[in-house]
């Protein structure tokens, strides 16, 4: 479900609603399987997809941001840096 919808939402409540279960129940299920919270699982997937986009395409960082569901490049940069300790530009130059 995350693979299909990560460009539309990164919110646990939205995924729980799609599954017709509570956020708490979804979090419990994900923790039992992955040992991480549902939010952590979603964020890890999004970061992986962003890294793939940066690595395997010649898209600009702005295009990568929009392709991965971010309306603002600044939000994209903050999100990426928060999860990787690198800005998207720094990450791209390390490749």
C-alpha positions in Angstrom: 0.0 0.0 0.0 2.9 2.4 0.8 4.5 1.6 -2.6 1.2 2.6 -4.3 0.4 5.7 -2.3 3.6 7.2 -1.0 3.5 10.1 -3.4 0.0 11.0 -2.2 0.5 10.7 1.6 3.1 10.0 4.2 0.5 10.0 7.0 -0.2 6.9 9.1 -3.8 7.9 9.6 -4.4 7.9 5.9 -3.1 4.4 5.5 -5.1 3.2 8.5 -8.2 4.7 6.9 -7.5 3.0 3.6 -7.3 -0.3 5.5 -10.4 0.5 7.6 -8.4 0.1 10.9 -7.2 2.4 13.6 -3.8 4.1 13.4 -2.9 2.4 16.7 -3.8 -1.0 15.3 -1.8 -0.4 12.1 1.2 0.7 14.1 1.0 -2.5 16.3 0.8 -4.7 13.2 3.8 -2.9 11.5 5.8 -3.0 14.8 5.2 -6.8 15.1 6.5 -7.4 11.6 9.2 -4.8 11.2 10.1 -3.8 14.8 9.6 -0.2 13.7 6.6 2.2 13.9 4.4 2.6 10.9 5.6 6.2 10.5 9.2 5.0 10.5 8.4 2.3 7.9 6.7 4.9 5.6 9.5 7.4 6.0 12.1 4.8 5.2 10.3 3.8 2.1 9.9 7.4 0.9 13.6 8.1 1.5 14.6 5.0 -0.4 12.5 6.0 -3.3 13.9 9.6 -3.3 17.4 8.1 -3.2 16.6 5.9 -6.2 15.2 8.9 -8.1 18.3 11.0 -7.4 20.7 8.1 -8.2 19.0 6.6 -11.3 17.7 9.6 -13.2 18.9 12.9 -14.6 16.0 14.8 -13.1 16.6 18.0 -11.3 16.1 17.9 -7.5 12.9 20.0 -8.1 11.6 17.3 -10.4 12.5 14.6 -8.0 10.6 16.5 -5.3 7.5 16.7 -7.4 7.8 13.1 -8.6 7.9 11.9 -5.0 4.8 13.9 -3.9 6.2 17.1 -2.5 4.5 20.3 -3.5 7.4 22.5 -2.2 11.1 21.9 -2.8 11.8 23.4 0.6 9.6 20.8 2.3 11.3 18.1 0.3 14.8 19.3 1.3 13.8 19.6 5.0 12.3 16.1 4.9 15.3 14.5 3.2 17.8 16.3 5.5 15.8 15.3 8.6 16.0 11.7 7.7 19.5 11.4 6.2 21.5 14.3 7.7 22.3 15.4 4.2 20.6 17.8 1.9 19.4 16.3 -1.4 22.1 18.3 -3.2 24.8 17.0 -0.8 23.5 13.5 -1.3 23.6 13.9 -5.1 27.2 15.2 -5.1 28.4 12.2 -3.0 27.2 9.8 -5.7 
